[in-house]
Amino acid sequence: MILSYHPCYEADINTLCAGRQPDKNDLSAIRAADAVILPQGCREALYHMARKNCPHVFPDYGARFQYPGKTGQARLFQALSAPHPRTWVFEDTTHFRRCGATVTDAGFPLVLKLDWGGEGYTVFLLNTKSDLMHALSRAAAYEQSGQRGFILQAFIPGSNRTLRVAVIGETQRAYWRIQDDPFVFGTSVANGAHIDPESDPDLRNKALTLALDFCRRARINLAGFDFIFDDGGCARKDPRPLFLEINYFFGRTGLGGSTRFYAMLQAEIDRWLTDLGLGVNRPPTETAGETQ
């Protein structure tokens, strides 16, 4: 029996856990299931209940909850020796005041990322110490509401273009997000960036290979990874990909929209279940894309 908590995936039993904590009825259903399908908006309590009481759970959100937020992702990159910009992790502004001198000694520009948020709204380019102090003041204001933690990263030239690698089960899709406005920092589509799925296939393949290995080691099978390419400041022909962050909620524009994304997701869940010997009978779904 397949139990689905995902509103867009139909299984033998379908239910929702949105806006509430899992209860004894969920526990009973999970224990009776051969596999559980979780939503992207899965609560940590539901994930752990499923993992402890069912042998097969999709997606695998172990890394998401063990290494939460951007501070957790930075620690995960460090733990797995994944290439990423030089990064300093701070629990709060008090931690920065105690230990942040080494960062400012490294010089500017820097990038500050608050521990939460998406679409680049909590990411700030810092060109001067005054910029840093302003960003820290904003972080301190958020701390009053209980939102704390941030990272500082070395700025990598070429930040008007980043590569998104979307991992959906065994399928990967890679596309550039390019910011044409020189006065806008950040490459989110919400900030006006456009999608380019074709340019520099060699660089895209390098990032795809890196993401595939990382997902195998971190046991991640549903996420969007952002990469930037470091050319050493000299526009070399073979720049190396660096992990910027992991997005467990990611936009679908570069995948062809939500309908296309859900078709890909359904096909990958079906494939996962088939590999477990729990296959479902559905009409074949068109899911062409880059895979490794």
C-alpha positions as CSV (number, residue, x, y, z in Angstrom):
1,M,0.0,0.0,0.0
2,I,1.3,3.4,-1.0
3,L,0.4,6.4,1.2
4,S,0.7,9.9,-0.3
5,Y,0.8,13.2,1.6
6,H,1.5,15.1,-1.7
7,P,-1.6,16.8,-3.0
8,C,-0.4,16.2,-6.6
9,Y,0.5,12.6,-6.4
10,E,-2.4,10.0,-6.3
11,A,-1.7,6.8,-4.5
12,D,-3.6,4.0,-2.8
13,I,-4.4,6.3,0.2
14,N,-4.2,10.1,-0.1
15,T,-4.2,12.5,2.9
16,L,-2.8,15.9,3.9
17,C,-0.9,17.2,6.9
18,A,-0.8,20.8,5.9
19,G,-1.2,23.3,8.8
20,R,-1.1,20.7,11.6
21,Q,1.3,18.3,13.3
22,P,1.0,14.6,12.5
23,D,-1.2,12.6,14.9
24,K,-2.0,9.0,15.9
25,N,-4.0,8.5,12.7
26,D,-1.0,9.4,10.6
27,L,1.2,7.1,12.6
28,S,-1.2,4.2,12.1
29,A,-1.4,4.9,8.3
30,I,2.4,5.2,8.0
31,R,3.0,1.9,9.8
32,A,0.6,0.2,7.4
33,A,2.2,1.6,4.3
34,D,4.9,0.0,2.1
35,A,6.0,3.5,1.0
36,V,5.2,7.1,1.9
37,I,5.2,10.1,-0.5
38,L,5.8,13.4,1.2
39,P,5.1,17.0,0.0
40,Q,7.8,19.6,-0.5
41,G,6.2,21.5,2.4
42,C,6.8,18.6,4.7
43,R,7.0,19.4,8.5
44,E,10.0,17.9,10.2
45,A,7.8,15.9,12.6
46,L,6.0,14.2,9.7
47,Y,9.3,13.4,8.0
48,H,10.8,11.8,11.1
49,M,7.5,9.9,11.8
50,A,7.6,8.5,8.3
51,R,11.3,7.6,8.4
52,K,11.0,5.8,11.8
53,N,7.9,3.8,10.8
54,C,8.1,3.1,7.1
55,P,10.9,1.4,5.2
56,H,10.6,3.6,2.1
57,V,10.0,7.4,2.1
58,F,10.3,9.9,-0.8
59,P,11.8,12.5,-0.9
60,D,14.7,11.8,1.4
61,Y,14.8,15.0,3.6
62,G,17.4,13.8,6.1
63,A,20.0,16.4,5.0
64,R,17.3,19.1,4.9
65,F,16.5,18.7,8.5
66,Q,19.9,17.7,9.8
67,Y,21.5,20.8,8.2
68,P,18.7,23.4,8.2
69,G,18.8,26.9,6.6
70,K,21.8,28.5,4.8
71,T,24.0,28.1,7.9
72,G,23.2,24.4,7.9
73,Q,23.9,24.1,4.1
74,A,27.3,25.8,4.6
75,R,28.2,23.2,7.2
76,L,27.0,20.4,4.9
77,F,29.2,21.7,2.1
78,Q,32.1,21.7,4.5
79,A,31.3,18.3,5.9
80,L,31.3,16.7,2.4
81,S,34.2,18.8,1.1
82,A,32.0,20.2,-1.6
83,P,33.5,23.2,-3.5
84,H,31.9,26.5,-2.4
85,P,32.9,30.1,-1.9
86,R,34.9,30.8,1.3
87,T,32.2,31.0,4.0
88,W,31.9,32.1,7.6
89,V,28.9,30.9,9.6
90,F,27.4,33.0,12.5
91,E,24.6,32.0,14.9
92,D,23.6,35.6,15.4
93,T,25.0,39.1,15.5
94,T,26.5,38.6,19.0
95,H,28.5,35.7,17.6
96,F,29.7,38.0,14.8
97,R,30.8,40.7,17.2
98,R,32.8,38.1,19.1
99,C,34.3,36.3,16.1
100,G,33.8,38.4,13.0
101,A,37.1,40.3,12.8
102,T,38.7,37.7,10.6
103,V,36.0,38.3,8.0
104,T,36.4,42.0,7.7
105,D,40.2,41.5,7.6
106,A,39.6,39.4,4.5
107,G,38.3,42.5,2.7
108,F,35.4,43.4,0.5
109,P,33.2,42.8,-1.4
110,L,31.3,40.1,0.6
111,V,27.9,38.6,0.4
112,L,25.7,38.3,3.5
113,K,22.9,35.7,3.5
114,L,20.3,35.5,6.2
115,D,19.5,31.9,7.3
116,W,16.0,31.9,5.7
117,G,14.2,33.4,2.7
118,G,14.1,32.7,-1.0
119,E,14.3,34.5,-4.4
120,G,17.3,36.4,-3.2
121,Y,15.3,38.7,-0.9
122,T,17.6,38.0,2.1
123,V,20.9,38.1,0.3
124,F,23.0,41.3,0.3
125,L,26.1,42.5,-1.6
126,L,28.5,44.3,0.8
127,N,31.0,46.6,-0.8
128,T,32.1,48.5,2.3
129,K,32.1,48.2,6.0
130,S,29.2,50.6,6.1
131,D,27.2,48.1,4.0
132,L,28.1,45.4,6.5
133,M,27.0,47.4,9.5
134,H,23.6,48.2,7.7
135,A,23.1,44.5,7.0
136,L,24.0,43.5,10.5
137,S,21.4,46.0,11.8
138,R,18.8,44.3,9.7
139,A,19.8,40.9,10.9
140,A,19.6,42.2,14.6
141,A,16.1,43.4,13.9
142,Y,15.0,40.0,12.7
143,E,16.6,38.4,15.8
144,Q,14.0,40.3,17.9
145,S,11.3,38.0,16.2
146,G,13.3,34.9,16.7
147,Q,14.8,34.6,13.3
148,R,18.6,34.4,13.7
149,G,21.7,33.1,11.9
150,F,23.5,34.2,8.7
151,I,26.5,33.5,6.6
152,L,29.1,35.7,5.0
153,Q,30.7,34.6,1.8
154,A,33.6,35.8,-0.4
155,F,32.2,37.5,-3.5
156,I,32.8,35.6,-6.7
157,P,33.1,37.7,-9.9
158,G,30.6,36.9,-12.6
159,S,27.6,37.0,-10.2
160,N,25.2,38.2,-12.9
161,R,24.9,34.5,-14.0
162,T,24.3,31.4,-11.9
163,L,23.4,27.9,-12.8
164,R,20.4,26.1,-11.4
165,V,20.5,22.3,-11.3
166,A,17.1,20.8,-10.5
167,V,17.3,17.3,-9.1
168,I,14.0,15.3,-9.3
169,G,14.6,11.7,-8.4
170,E,17.1,10.4,-11.0
171,T,16.4,13.3,-13.4
172,Q,18.5,16.4,-13.5
173,R,17.9,19.6,-15.5
174,A,20.4,22.5,-15.7
175,Y,19.7,26.0,-16.9
176,W,21.3,29.4,-16.5
177,R,19.7,32.3,-14.7
178,I,21.1,35.5,-16.2
179,Q,20.7,39.1,-14.8
180,D,21.0,41.6,-17.6
181,D,20.5,44.7,-15.4
182,P,24.0,45.7,-14.1
183,F,22.4,47.6,-11.2
184,V,20.6,44.5,-9.8
185,F,22.4,42.1,-7.6
186,G,21.1,38.5,-7.8
187,T,19.9,36.2,-10.5
188,S,16.5,35.1,-9.3
189,V,13.7,35.2,-11.9
190,A,11.7,37.3,-9.4
191,N,14.4,40.0,-9.7
192,G,14.2,40.0,-13.5
193,A,16.7,37.3,-14.5
194,H,16.0,35.3,-17.7
195,I,16.4,31.6,-18.3
196,D,19.0,30.2,-20.7
197,P,19.0,26.4,-20.9
198,E,21.5,26.1,-23.8
199,S,24.6,28.1,-23.3
200,D,28.0,26.6,-22.2
201,P,27.0,22.9,-22.2
202,D,30.5,21.9,-20.9
203,L,30.0,24.0,-17.8
204,R,26.5,22.7,-17.3
205,N,27.8,19.2,-17.5
206,K,30.5,19.9,-15.0
207,A,27.9,21.1,-12.5
208,L,25.5,18.2,-13.3
209,T,28.3,15.7,-12.5
210,L,29.2,17.5,-9.3
211,A,25.5,17.7,-8.2
212,L,25.0,14.0,-9.0
213,D,27.9,13.0,-6.7
214,F,26.8,15.3,-4.0
215,C,23.3,14.0,-4.0
216,R,24.6,10.4,-3.8
217,R,26.6,11.2,-0.7
218,A,24.1,13.5,1.0
219,R,21.1,11.3,0.0
220,I,19.2,14.2,-1.6
221,N,16.7,13.3,-4.3
222,L,14.5,16.5,-4.6
223,A,16.2,19.9,-4.6
224,G,17.4,22.8,-6.7
225,F,21.1,23.5,-6.4
226,D,22.6,26.9,-7.3
227,F,26.1,27.1,-8.7
228,I,28.5,29.9,-9.6
229,F,31.6,29.5,-11.7
230,D,34.9,30.8,-10.3
231,D,37.3,31.9,-13.1
232,G,39.9,33.1,-10.6
233,G,39.2,36.7,-11.6
234,C,41.0,36.2,-15.0
235,A,38.2,34.9,-17.2
236,R,39.9,31.6,-17.7
237,K,38.4,29.2,-20.1
238,D,37.8,26.3,-17.6
239,P,36.2,27.9,-14.5
240,R,35.2,25.6,-11.7
241,P,31.7,25.2,-10.4
242,L,31.0,26.2,-6.7
243,F,27.9,25.3,-4.7
244,L,26.1,28.4,-3.6
245,E,23.0,26.9,-1.9
246,I,20.4,24.2,-1.8
247,N,16.7,25.0,-2.5
248,Y,14.2,22.4,-1.3
249,F,11.5,24.7,-2.6
250,F,12.5,25.9,-6.1
251,G,10.9,27.8,-9.0
252,R,9.5,25.9,-11.9
253,T,9.9,28.5,-14.7
254,G,13.2,26.9,-15.9
255,L,11.5,23.5,-16.0
256,G,8.6,24.6,-18.2
257,G,6.2,25.6,-15.5
258,S,4.3,23.8,-12.6
259,T,2.4,21.4,-14.9
260,R,5.7,20.2,-16.4
261,F,7.4,19.9,-13.0
262,Y,4.6,17.8,-11.5
263,A,4.6,15.5,-14.5
264,M,8.4,15.0,-14.0
265,L,7.9,14.5,-10.3
266,Q,5.1,11.9,-10.8
267,A,7.2,10.0,-13.3
268,E,10.2,9.9,-10.9
269,I,8.1,8.8,-8.0
270,D,6.6,6.0,-10.2
271,R,10.1,5.0,-11.2
272,W,11.3,5.0,-7.6
273,L,8.3,2.7,-6.6
274,T,8.9,0.4,-9.5
275,D,12.6,0.0,-8.5
276,L,11.3,-1.0,-5.1
277,G,9.0,-3.6,-6.6
278,L,6.0,-1.4,-5.7
279,G,5.2,-0.2,-9.2
280,V,2.1,1.6,-10.3
281,N,0.2,1.3,-13.6
282,R,-0.1,4.7,-15.3
283,P,0.0,5.9,-18.9
284,P,3.6,6.9,-19.9
285,T,4.4,10.6,-19.1
286,E,6.6,12.8,-21.3
287,T,9.6,13.8,-19.2
288,A,12.4,14.5,-21.6
289,G,15.3,16.4,-20.1
290,E,18.9,16.2,-19.1
291,T,19.7,13.2,-17.0
292,Q,22.8,11.5,-15.5
